[in-house]
Amino acid sequence: MSTPPGPGGVGGPGVRNGWFKWLILALISVAIAGNYYAYDALAPVAGLLHAQRGFSQSRIGLLNAVTSLPNIVLSLAGGVLIDRFGASRAAVATAACCCAGTMLTAAGGPFEVMVFGRFLFGFGQETLLIALLAGVAQWFGAERAALAMSLLFSLARVGSYLADISPRWAPGLYAGGWQPPLWLAAGVTGLSLAAALAYWALDGRHHRTSAEPESGWGGLALIGGLGRSFWYILALNVLFASVFFPFRSTFAIVFLQDAKHLSLADAGQVNSWVFFAAIFATPILGRIADQFGHRAMMLTLGAALMPLTFITLAATDWSFWISTAMMGVSFSVVPAVIWPATAMLVEPRRLGAAFGLINALQSLGLALCNVAAGWLDDAGHAGPQHPDGYQPMLWLFAGLATLGFVAAALLWARESRKEKYVSTDFTD
């Protein structure tokens, strides 16, 4: 397996190994946190959109599904462009798309304008994430990137947490209806764009890589040459995201209101704890992965909790705090390990394309699952008068999460066999 360049690979030793890379990480984290906030800002206003604009569950699901549609095709191309033109340049361009998209979404009328705004936001969001992940790998090196990437996701989830609890800290905006909270989200993506610009300026001054850039479109050639471990990781990544984000970022709050009879503020608070726990747990788990390895085992244990979460919600009357805790632990473990593990399996000049391939398939899964969940809820007449109408959606997510667990278990089995001959996991 090729690994990213060592300590001299990005900048000089004084830059890469000193405080400067942590400043870059802080800017990268602010850039993605604003977009996490904007993505999750839809869930707290879902009930208002239903009550004030008459949106069906299918329409609400479409607003998040459409964010994934452009990336089904463009994520892989975006990853190749990142490899060719640089992560920081791509970050600025895509952050600008996200900001423009959230402004159109907040404008809000007619419905088609909101859909286009979410589409434009999605056009930038996934490629922005790929660019920032590639930037972290370049500055820290993949074998030491678990802590850095975990901190990135941890700070990003502050954005999601703040979006979930926004009915509590910004009640005046929600009292004004569905639109003011979405304008707040547009303002937050403006801060994200400013952070991306600062990252680009500093990266352009100090960033030098020892790896040769991928010439032409050669990054696309990686698809046929990756080991089986990469494909297991890809399957887990796609299935995990296709279950977690459509539920948590689209339907969880309205589900808690209708099925568990919580207020909007309380439902947002409960939902926020999934990310709140991950804010603190993810970097700790990333540090453990860097220090001790056994990444495949960690992924398998984390993936096992996700189907149990939905089975608990669908088949028991247990407290929603139990399912919230299981989902929070799962979402702390899997992202802390899966992205740096992926970087260990792919040579650095093709890392953007590898992340792009994963995100392209993730985007397909997110779009399909958002639409399917909304359709199932409408078909089951889910609502406060019929909370059992949410059951088909929960079982769909439970089944897909089980397949993700199987992929993780197969990965663990393969890596366990390899560890008999090498000293660490995730080698080819």
C-alpha positions as CSV (number, residue, x, y, z in Angstrom):
1,M,0.0,0.0,0.0
2,S,1.2,3.5,-0.8
3,T,0.9,6.0,2.0
4,P,0.7,9.8,1.9
5,P,4.0,11.7,2.2
6,G,5.8,11.8,5.6
7,P,6.5,14.8,7.7
8,G,8.3,16.6,5.0
9,G,5.6,16.2,2.5
10,V,3.5,19.3,3.0
11,G,5.2,22.6,3.6
12,G,8.5,22.5,5.4
13,P,9.0,20.6,8.7
14,G,8.5,23.8,10.7
15,V,5.2,24.4,9.0
16,R,3.8,20.9,8.8
17,N,4.8,19.8,12.2
18,G,4.2,23.1,14.1
19,W,1.2,25.1,15.0
20,F,0.4,26.1,11.5
21,K,-1.3,22.9,10.5
22,W,-3.7,23.3,13.4
23,L,-4.7,26.8,12.2
24,I,-5.4,25.2,8.8
25,L,-7.5,22.5,10.6
26,A,-9.4,25.2,12.5
27,L,-10.3,27.0,9.3
28,I,-11.3,23.8,7.5
29,S,-13.5,22.9,10.5
30,V,-15.3,26.2,10.4
31,A,-15.8,25.9,6.7
32,I,-17.5,22.5,7.0
33,A,-19.4,23.3,10.3
34,G,-21.4,26.1,8.5
35,N,-22.5,23.7,5.9
36,Y,-23.4,21.0,8.4
37,Y,-25.6,23.6,10.1
38,A,-27.3,24.5,6.8
39,Y,-27.9,20.9,5.8
40,D,-29.5,20.1,9.2
41,A,-31.4,23.4,9.4
42,L,-34.3,21.8,7.4
43,A,-35.2,19.3,10.1
44,P,-36.3,21.9,12.8
45,V,-38.6,23.7,10.3
46,A,-40.1,20.5,8.8
47,G,-43.1,20.8,11.0
48,L,-43.5,24.5,10.2
49,L,-43.3,23.8,6.5
50,H,-46.0,21.1,6.9
51,A,-48.3,23.4,8.9
52,Q,-47.7,26.7,7.3
53,R,-47.1,25.8,3.6
54,G,-48.9,22.4,3.5
55,F,-45.8,20.5,2.5
56,S,-46.2,16.7,2.5
57,Q,-43.6,14.4,4.0
58,S,-42.6,13.5,0.4
59,R,-41.9,17.2,-0.4
60,I,-39.9,17.6,2.8
61,G,-37.9,14.5,2.0
62,L,-37.3,15.8,-1.6
63,L,-35.7,19.0,-0.2
64,N,-33.0,16.9,1.4
65,A,-32.9,14.2,-1.3
66,V,-32.2,16.8,-4.0
67,T,-29.0,17.9,-2.2
68,S,-27.6,14.5,-3.0
69,L,-28.7,14.2,-6.6
70,P,-25.9,16.3,-8.3
71,N,-23.2,14.4,-6.4
72,I,-24.3,11.0,-7.8
73,V,-22.6,12.1,-11.0
74,L,-20.3,15.0,-9.9
75,S,-18.6,13.7,-6.7
76,L,-16.2,11.5,-8.6
77,A,-15.4,14.3,-11.1
78,G,-15.1,16.7,-8.3
79,G,-12.6,14.4,-6.5
80,V,-10.5,14.2,-9.7
81,L,-10.6,18.0,-10.0
82,I,-9.4,18.3,-6.5
83,D,-6.4,16.0,-7.3
84,R,-5.6,18.2,-10.3
85,F,-6.2,21.7,-9.1
86,G,-5.8,21.6,-5.3
87,A,-8.0,21.1,-2.3
88,S,-8.1,24.7,-1.2
89,R,-9.2,26.1,-4.6
90,A,-12.0,23.6,-4.8
91,A,-13.0,24.5,-1.2
92,V,-13.6,28.1,-2.1
93,A,-15.6,27.4,-5.3
94,T,-17.9,24.8,-3.6
95,A,-18.4,26.9,-0.4
96,A,-19.6,29.7,-2.7
97,C,-22.1,27.3,-4.2
98,C,-23.4,26.3,-0.8
99,C,-23.8,29.9,0.3
100,A,-25.8,30.8,-2.9
101,G,-27.9,27.7,-2.5
102,T,-28.9,28.4,1.1
103,M,-29.9,31.9,0.1
104,L,-32.3,30.6,-2.6
105,T,-33.7,28.1,-0.2
106,A,-34.4,30.8,2.4
107,A,-36.1,32.9,-0.3
108,G,-38.5,30.0,-0.4
109,G,-41.1,30.7,-3.0
110,P,-42.2,29.1,-5.1
111,F,-41.4,25.5,-4.0
112,E,-39.3,25.0,-7.1
113,V,-36.9,27.8,-6.0
114,M,-36.4,26.0,-2.7
115,V,-35.7,22.8,-4.6
116,F,-33.2,24.5,-6.8
117,G,-31.5,26.2,-3.8
118,R,-31.1,22.8,-2.1
119,F,-29.8,21.3,-5.4
120,L,-27.2,24.1,-5.7
121,F,-26.3,23.7,-2.0
122,G,-25.8,19.9,-2.6
123,F,-23.8,20.6,-5.7
124,G,-21.2,22.2,-3.5
125,Q,-21.5,20.5,-0.2
126,E,-20.2,17.0,-0.9
127,T,-17.3,18.2,-3.1
128,L,-16.5,20.7,-0.3
129,L,-16.3,17.8,2.2
130,I,-14.1,15.8,-0.2
131,A,-11.8,18.8,-0.7
132,L,-11.4,19.5,3.1
133,L,-10.8,15.8,3.9
134,A,-8.1,15.7,1.2
135,G,-6.6,18.9,2.7
136,V,-6.4,17.3,6.1
137,A,-4.7,14.2,4.7
138,Q,-2.2,16.4,2.9
139,W,-1.3,18.5,5.9
140,F,-1.3,15.7,8.5
141,G,-0.4,12.5,6.5
142,A,-3.0,9.6,6.4
143,E,-1.3,7.5,9.1
144,R,-1.6,10.4,11.5
145,A,-4.9,11.8,10.2
146,A,-7.4,9.9,12.4
147,L,-7.2,12.5,15.2
148,A,-7.2,15.4,12.8
149,M,-10.1,14.1,10.8
150,S,-12.0,13.2,14.1
151,L,-11.5,16.8,15.3
152,L,-12.7,18.0,11.9
153,F,-15.9,16.0,12.2
154,S,-16.3,16.9,15.9
155,L,-16.2,20.6,15.2
156,A,-18.4,20.1,12.1
157,R,-21.0,18.5,14.3
158,V,-21.1,21.6,16.5
159,G,-22.9,23.0,13.4
160,S,-25.4,20.2,13.4
161,Y,-25.9,20.4,17.1
162,L,-26.6,24.1,17.0
163,A,-29.1,23.6,14.1
164,D,-31.0,21.0,16.1
165,I,-31.2,23.2,19.3
166,S,-31.9,26.4,17.4
167,P,-35.5,26.4,18.4
168,R,-34.2,26.8,22.0
169,W,-31.5,29.5,21.4
170,A,-33.3,31.4,18.7
171,P,-37.1,31.0,19.6
172,G,-37.9,34.4,18.1
173,L,-36.9,33.3,14.7
174,Y,-39.2,30.3,14.8
175,A,-42.0,32.4,16.2
176,G,-41.7,34.3,12.9
177,G,-42.4,31.2,10.9
178,W,-40.4,28.8,8.7
179,Q,-38.4,31.4,6.8
180,P,-36.2,33.3,9.4
181,P,-34.4,30.1,10.5
182,L,-33.5,29.4,6.9
183,W,-32.1,32.9,6.5
184,L,-30.0,32.3,9.6
185,A,-28.6,29.2,7.9
186,A,-27.7,31.3,4.8
187,G,-25.8,33.6,7.1
188,V,-23.9,30.7,8.6
189,T,-22.8,29.5,5.2
190,G,-21.4,33.0,4.6
191,L,-19.1,32.4,7.5
192,S,-18.2,29.0,6.0
193,L,-17.2,30.7,2.7
194,A,-15.1,33.3,4.6
195,A,-13.2,30.4,6.4
196,A,-12.7,28.6,3.0
197,L,-11.2,31.8,1.6
198,A,-8.8,32.1,4.5
199,Y,-7.8,28.5,4.1
200,W,-7.1,29.0,0.4
201,A,-5.0,32.1,1.1
202,L,-2.8,30.4,3.7
203,D,-2.6,27.1,1.9
204,G,-1.4,28.7,-1.3
205,R,1.4,30.4,0.6
206,H,2.7,27.4,2.6
207,H,1.5,24.2,0.9
208,R,4.0,22.2,-1.1
209,T,3.4,18.5,-1.6
210,S,6.0,15.9,-2.4
211,A,3.5,13.7,-4.3
212,E,3.2,14.3,-8.0
213,P,-0.2,15.5,-9.0
214,E,-2.3,13.0,-10.9
215,S,-1.9,13.9,-14.6
216,G,-5.0,14.3,-16.7
217,W,-7.9,12.3,-15.5
218,G,-5.8,9.3,-14.3
219,G,-7.6,9.3,-10.9
220,L,-10.5,7.5,-12.6
221,A,-8.2,4.5,-13.1
222,L,-8.2,3.8,-9.4
223,I,-11.6,2.1,-9.6
224,G,-10.3,-1.1,-11.0
225,G,-7.2,-1.3,-8.9
226,L,-8.3,-1.0,-5.3
227,G,-8.1,-3.9,-2.9
228,R,-11.1,-5.7,-1.4
229,S,-10.8,-3.9,1.9
230,F,-11.5,-0.6,0.1
231,W,-14.8,-2.0,-1.3
232,Y,-15.9,-3.2,2.1
233,I,-15.2,0.3,3.5
234,L,-17.1,1.8,0.6
235,A,-20.1,-0.4,1.2
236,L,-20.2,0.4,4.9
237,N,-19.7,4.1,4.3
238,V,-22.6,4.3,1.8
239,L,-25.0,2.2,3.7
240,F,-24.3,3.9,7.0
241,A,-24.8,7.4,5.6
242,S,-27.9,6.3,3.7
243,V,-29.5,5.3,7.0
244,F,-28.2,7.8,9.4
245,F,-28.6,11.1,7.6
246,P,-32.1,10.7,6.1
247,F,-33.4,9.7,9.5
248,R,-31.6,12.1,11.7
249,S,-31.4,15.1,9.4
250,T,-34.9,14.9,7.8
251,F,-37.4,12.8,9.7
252,A,-36.2,12.3,13.2
253,I,-37.5,15.5,14.7
254,V,-41.0,15.1,13.2
255,F,-41.0,11.4,14.2
256,L,-40.2,12.3,17.8
257,Q,-43.0,14.9,17.8
258,D,-45.6,12.5,16.3
259,A,-44.6,9.2,17.8
260,K,-43.1,10.2,21.1
261,H,-45.3,13.3,21.6
262,L,-42.4,15.7,22.2
263,S,-42.6,19.5,21.5
264,L,-40.5,20.9,18.7
265,A,-37.9,22.2,21.1
266,D,-37.7,18.9,23.0
267,A,-37.5,16.8,19.9
268,G,-34.7,19.0,18.6
269,Q,-32.9,18.7,21.9
270,V,-33.1,14.9,21.9
271,N,-32.0,14.7,18.3
272,S,-29.1,17.0,19.0
273,W,-27.6,14.7,21.5
274,V,-26.5,12.3,18.8
275,F,-24.1,15.0,17.5
276,F,-23.4,16.4,20.9
277,A,-22.0,13.1,22.2
278,A,-20.0,12.7,19.0
279,I,-18.4,16.2,19.4
280,F,-16.5,14.8,22.4
281,A,-16.3,11.1,21.6
282,T,-15.1,11.2,18.0
283,P,-11.6,12.8,18.6
284,I,-11.0,10.4,21.6
285,L,-11.8,7.5,19.3
286,G,-9.7,8.9,16.5
287,R,-6.8,9.1,18.9
288,I,-7.3,5.5,20.0
289,A,-7.4,4.4,16.4
290,D,-4.1,6.3,15.7
291,Q,-2.4,4.9,18.8
292,F,-3.6,1.3,18.9
293,G,-5.0,0.4,15.5
294,H,-7.7,-2.4,15.3
295,R,-9.7,-0.1,13.0
296,A,-11.7,-2.9,11.4
297,M,-12.9,-4.1,14.8
298,M,-13.9,-0.6,15.9
299,L,-15.9,-0.2,12.6
300,T,-17.7,-3.5,13.2
301,L,-18.7,-2.7,16.7
302,G,-19.8,0.8,15.8
303,A,-21.8,-0.5,12.8
304,A,-23.6,-3.2,14.9
305,L,-25.3,-0.5,17.0
306,M,-27.1,1.2,14.0
307,P,-29.5,-1.6,13.2
308,L,-30.2,-2.1,16.9
309,T,-31.2,1.6,17.0
310,F,-34.0,1.2,14.5
311,I,-35.1,-2.2,15.8
312,T,-35.5,-0.6,19.2
313,L,-37.6,2.2,17.8
314,A,-39.7,-0.1,15.7
315,A,-40.2,-3.1,17.9
316,T,-40.1,-1.8,21.5
317,D,-41.6,0.8,23.8
318,W,-38.2,1.5,25.4
319,S,-37.2,5.1,26.1
320,F,-36.1,7.1,23.1
321,W,-33.0,7.9,25.0
322,I,-31.8,4.3,24.6
323,S,-32.0,4.5,20.8
324,T,-30.4,8.0,20.9
325,A,-27.5,6.7,22.9
326,M,-26.9,3.8,20.6
327,M,-27.0,6.0,17.5
328,G,-24.7,8.5,19.2
329,V,-22.1,5.9,20.0
330,S,-22.3,4.4,16.5
331,F,-22.0,7.8,14.9
332,S,-19.0,8.6,17.1
333,V,-17.1,5.4,16.2
334,V,-17.6,5.0,12.5
335,P,-16.7,8.4,11.1
336,A,-13.7,8.6,13.5
337,V,-12.2,5.5,11.8
338,I,-13.6,5.2,8.3
339,W,-12.2,8.2,6.6
340,P,-8.6,8.0,7.8
341,A,-8.7,4.2,7.2
342,T,-9.8,5.0,3.6
343,A,-6.8,7.4,3.2
344,M,-4.5,4.6,4.3
345,L,-5.7,2.4,1.4
346,V,-5.3,4.9,-1.4
347,E,-2.2,6.6,-2.7
348,P,-2.3,10.4,-2.0
349,R,-2.3,11.6,-5.6
350,R,-5.6,9.7,-6.1
351,L,-7.2,10.4,-2.7
352,G,-9.6,13.0,-4.0
353,A,-10.9,10.6,-6.6
354,A,-11.3,7.9,-4.0
355,F,-13.3,10.2,-1.7
356,G,-15.3,11.3,-4.7
357,L,-16.3,7.8,-5.6
358,I,-17.5,7.1,-2.0
359,N,-19.4,10.4,-2.0
360,A,-21.0,9.8,-5.4
361,L,-22.5,6.5,-4.1
362,Q,-23.3,8.0,-0.8
363,S,-25.3,10.7,-2.6
364,L,-27.2,8.1,-4.6
365,G,-28.1,6.3,-1.3
366,L,-29.1,9.6,0.4
367,A,-31.3,10.6,-2.4
368,L,-33.1,7.3,-2.7
369,C,-33.5,6.8,1.1
370,N,-34.9,10.3,1.6
371,V,-37.4,9.8,-1.1
372,A,-38.3,6.3,-0.1
373,A,-38.7,7.2,3.6
374,G,-40.9,10.1,2.7
375,W,-43.0,8.0,0.4
376,L,-43.4,5.2,3.1
377,D,-44.5,7.8,5.7
378,D,-47.1,9.2,3.3
379,A,-48.3,5.8,2.3
380,G,-48.6,4.8,5.9
381,H,-50.4,8.1,6.8
382,A,-47.7,8.7,9.4
383,G,-48.6,11.5,11.8
384,P,-49.6,12.4,15.4
385,Q,-52.9,10.5,14.9
386,H,-51.2,7.5,13.4
387,P,-47.6,7.1,14.7
388,D,-47.5,3.5,13.6
389,G,-47.3,4.9,10.0
390,Y,-43.6,5.4,10.7
391,Q,-43.0,1.7,11.1
392,P,-42.1,0.9,7.4
393,M,-39.5,3.6,7.4
394,L,-37.9,2.3,10.6
395,W,-37.7,-1.2,9.2
396,L,-36.3,0.0,5.9
397,F,-33.5,1.7,7.8
398,A,-33.0,-1.3,10.1
399,G,-32.5,-3.6,7.0
400,L,-30.0,-1.3,5.3
401,A,-28.1,-0.8,8.5
402,T,-27.8,-4.6,8.9
403,L,-26.2,-4.8,5.5
404,G,-23.7,-2.1,6.6
405,F,-22.9,-4.2,9.6
406,V,-22.3,-7.3,7.4
407,A,-19.8,-5.2,5.2
408,A,-18.0,-4.2,8.4
409,A,-17.8,-7.8,9.7
410,L,-16.4,-9.0,6.3
411,L,-13.8,-6.2,6.5
412,W,-12.8,-7.2,10.1
413,A,-12.5,-10.9,9.0
414,R,-10.2,-9.9,6.1
415,E,-8.1,-7.6,8.2
416,S,-7.8,-10.2,10.9
417,R,-6.3,-12.7,8.5
418,K,-3.9,-10.1,7.1
419,E,-2.7,-9.1,10.6
420,K,-1.1,-12.6,11.0
421,Y,1.5,-11.5,8.4
422,V,1.9,-7.7,9.0
423,S,2.0,-5.5,12.1
424,T,-0.9,-3.2,11.4
425,D,-4.3,-3.3,9.8
426,F,-5.4,-1.7,6.5
427,T,-2.5,-2.8,4.3
428,D,-2.7,-4.2,0.8
